[in-house]
Amino acid sequence: MTEKTNGRCLCGEVEFKISGRLPHLYQCHCSLCRKLSGSSSDTATFLDSAQFAWVKGEALVNSFVTETGYRSDFCSKCGSTVPHLMTNQKQYWIPAGLLDQVKDSEVVAHLFVGSKASWDSVCDSGAQYDTMPDMDTLNQALQRSRR
């Protein structure tokens, strides 16, 4: 039986589904992700585009892109951050807080720990990177086997 995971924004107007195994998660502690999430970090994952499908509301998705290329897609009704196709055109970025249920995934990496907020504490056993590791390294960590 193929695993399925559903996700939706706060208002429920943007909805998506993920087929197959959900990768592990990472937390990014950079200043941009802190501003995006309004918290100490942003928790997310990447998955192959073939695993992702919009269920409804794709037309409600708007994008904000900074001069440096940092991108945030969001629901135009409620403002929730929503998934987007990454620049490599092979993977979707998935914000973990939108997922209805995450059974076996765990945070396995912390990014930009070197620039985390002074009040932030990284308290779990995930790998810690001072900056952004290369995508191959991060993808390998996210895809590693469950305990």
C-alpha positions in Angstrom: 0.0 0.0 0.0 1.4 3.4 -1.0 1.7 5.9 1.8 -0.2 9.2 1.4 0.1 12.4 3.3 -2.3 15.4 2.9 -1.6 19.0 3.7 -3.5 22.3 3.6 -3.2 25.9 4.5 -4.8 27.6 7.5 -8.1 28.4 5.7 -8.2 25.0 3.8 -8.5 26.6 0.4 -5.1 25.4 -0.8 -4.7 21.7 -0.4 -2.1 19.2 -1.7 -1.2 15.5 -1.4 2.0 13.6 -1.2 2.3 10.0 -2.3 5.0 7.7 -1.1 7.3 7.9 1.9 7.6 11.4 3.4 11.3 12.4 3.8 12.7 13.5 7.1 12.6 17.2 8.1 15.1 20.0 8.6 14.9 23.3 10.5 16.4 26.4 9.0 17.5 29.0 11.5 18.5 31.8 9.0 17.1 35.3 9.4 14.9 35.0 6.4 13.3 31.8 7.6 12.8 33.3 11.0 11.0 36.2 9.4 8.9 33.9 7.2 7.9 31.7 10.1 7.7 34.3 12.9 9.6 31.9 15.0 13.1 30.5 15.7 13.2 28.4 12.6 11.2 27.1 9.7 10.6 23.3 9.6 10.3 21.8 6.1 11.4 19.0 3.7 12.0 18.5 0.0 10.5 15.7 -2.1 10.5 14.6 -5.7 8.0 16.5 -7.8 6.4 13.1 -8.9 5.3 12.6 -5.3 3.5 16.0 -5.1 0.0 17.0 -6.4 -2.2 20.0 -5.9 -5.7 18.9 -4.8 -7.2 22.4 -4.9 -6.4 26.1 -4.7 -3.3 26.3 -6.8 -4.7 29.5 -8.4 -4.8 31.1 -4.9 -1.0 30.7 -4.5 1.0 33.9 -4.7 4.8 34.3 -4.6 7.2 36.7 -3.0 10.8 36.7 -4.1 13.6 38.8 -2.6 16.4 40.4 -4.6 18.6 37.5 -3.6 16.2 34.9 -4.9 14.7 33.7 -1.6 11.2 32.6 -2.4 8.1 32.3 -0.3 4.8 31.1 -1.8 1.6 31.7 0.2 -2.1 31.4 0.2 -3.7 34.7 -0.9 -6.7 34.2 1.4 -5.0 33.3 4.7 -1.3 34.0 4.2 -0.1 30.5 5.1 3.2 29.6 3.5 2.6 26.8 1.0 4.7 24.4 -1.1 6.6 25.5 -4.2 8.5 23.9 -7.0 12.2 24.5 -6.4 14.5 26.1 -8.9 16.0 22.7 -9.8 12.5 21.8 -11.2 12.8 18.3 -9.7 11.7 18.8 -6.1 9.0 20.6 -4.1 9.7 22.5 -0.9 7.1 21.4 1.7 6.5 23.4 4.9 6.0 20.7 7.6 3.4 22.6 9.6 0.8 22.2 6.8 0.9 18.4 6.9 -2.1 16.7 8.5 -0.1 13.9 9.9 3.6 13.1 10.0 4.1 9.5 11.2 7.7 8.5 11.0 9.6 11.7 9.9 11.9 13.5 12.3 14.1 16.6 12.3 17.5 15.3 11.1 19.2 18.6 10.2 19.5 22.2 11.5 20.7 24.7 8.9 22.3 28.1 9.5 22.9 27.4 13.2 25.8 29.8 13.0 23.3 32.7 12.5 20.5 31.5 14.7 18.7 34.0 17.0 20.5 34.6 20.3 17.5 33.3 22.2 17.2 30.1 20.1 18.3 26.7 21.5 18.8 23.7 19.2 17.9 20.8 21.5 17.8 17.6 19.4 20.3 15.3 17.9 19.9 16.3 14.3 23.1 17.3 12.3 24.0 21.0 12.8 25.4 23.1 9.9 26.7 26.6 10.4 25.4 27.5 6.9 23.6 25.7 4.1 25.1 22.3 3.3 25.2 21.4 -0.4 21.9 20.0 -1.6 23.2 16.4 -2.1 24.3 16.3 1.5 20.9 17.6 2.7 18.9 15.3 0.5 20.8 12.3 1.7 20.1 13.2 5.3 16.4 13.7 4.5 16.1 10.4 2.7 17.9 8.3 5.3 16.2 5.2 6.8 13.9 5.4 9.8 15.2 4.2 13.1 
